[in-house]
Amino acid sequence: MKKFTFIDLFSGIGGFREALQQLGGNCVFSSECDNDAQDVYERNFNERPFGDITKILENTIPIHDVLCAGFPCQSFSISGNRKGFEDKTRGTLFYDIIRITKYHQPKVLFLENVKNIITHSGGTTLKIILSSLDEIGYNVSYKVINASEFGVPQARERVYFICTRKDLGDIKFEFPTPQKELVYLIDYLEKNITPKKITKYIPEYKSGIDLTKLSEDKRNKPIQIGMVHYGGQGDRIYSPYGHAITLSASGGGNFSKTGGYFIDGYPRRLTSR
C-alpha cells in the first residue's frame, strides 16, 4: 500500500520520482516539456509526462500530498545569464508552482534549485520565493546540500526547500547529517568502454603520479591531475579516484568545454550510463 501521493513537475528523466517511489510514494501526475527527457522518462516508468506546465490547468491535476519540483535553474545559475525572474521563459516558472500549490494545498512542497538562487540579485530572489510561499500558507526550511557528502561521487551543491502547510503545525524540517562516506567515481563507471583516442595525453600522469594512492581527504573531491589539448584548446582532466565535477546538461565532462577524466589510459568524458 502506498504511503502518500505526489506530483513530479519539471520531471526531467525522473530523479525525484525514483527517490520518492522508493519511500513508498505514488506518482499521480508528471510534467516535462523536453521531448528527449519525456522519452527517457517513459522508458523508465512506462508513463509519458504531460508537456508544458504553463498550459496545464491546475484543476486538471490530481489531488496529491507532495509536490516535487526541480524548477528550471538556468536563470539563476552562476554559469548562466542570471536573469532570474526577468527570464520570461524559465525564470517565471516558479509561479506555476505557486499557482498549482494555491489551488491544491498539498501537505508538503519539495523543491530544488542551484545554490546561486540564495544570493541571486543580492538575496532578492530568495526573499520573493520565501514571501510567495508564506503568502499561500507554507512554512519553509531550506539548506544547501552537496551530493558528495551523501554517498554520491559528484561535487554537486544544490539548495533544497522543504515547505509544509502551516495548519499542520510549526514543523522545522531536519535535514540529514552529511555521511562523508568515501566513495569514488571509479566505483560507478560503466565497464569495458573504448573511448575515441585524442591527440595528447597528460604529462603529469606520465611523470609518475599513482592515482590510487591519493590521500583520503582529496578522494572525496574532484582532483584535477593535468591538462589535455584537443581541438586547439586546453581542457582540464580529473582523476577517477575522487569525485566528479558537477555534471552539466551536456554530460560528464565535455572536451572543449569542461574537460574529462583519465580512465583506462585515456582522457575522456563520462558515458551516460
Secondary structure, DSSP 4 states (H G I P E B T S, - for coil): --SEEEEEES-TTTHHHHHHHHTTEEEEEEB---HHHHHHHHHHHS-PPB--GGGS-GGGSPP-SEEEE----TTT-TTS---GGG-TTTTTTHHHHHHHHHHH--SEEEEEEEGGGTTGGGGHHHHHHHHHHHHTTEEEEEEEEEGGGTT-SB--EEEEEEEEEGGG------PPPP------GGGGPPSS--PPP-S---HHHHTT--GGG--HHHHTS--EEEEEEETTEEEEEE-SSSPBPPPBTTBS--TTTT-EEEETTEEEPPP--
